[in-house]
Amino acid sequence: MKEETLIIMKNKVESLTRVVQHLLTEVTNLRELGIGTLETLKLTPDYDKALEQLKQNMIKQQEEEKLKDHETEKLPT
């Protein structure tokens, strides 16, 4: 390979390295933000009641999806 091509490749690799490092920093910041938000929510009144309601909603949604999938499987093709 020509030296010029190697220099271009080196610059691209360095640029990609900087981008990945920036992405890792952003992911870390988002994780910390998410944890902080969750911990703040845990301190709010009626947190346990809201959490239980979310659980019930998820169970209901999963049951509806299973029923819908089951009905779809019975349709003739």
Secondary structure, DSSP 8 states (H G I E B T S, - for coil): --HHHHHHHHHHHHHHHHHHHHHHHHHHHHHHHHHHHHHHHHTSTTHHHHHHHHHHHHHHHHHHHHHHHHHHHHS--
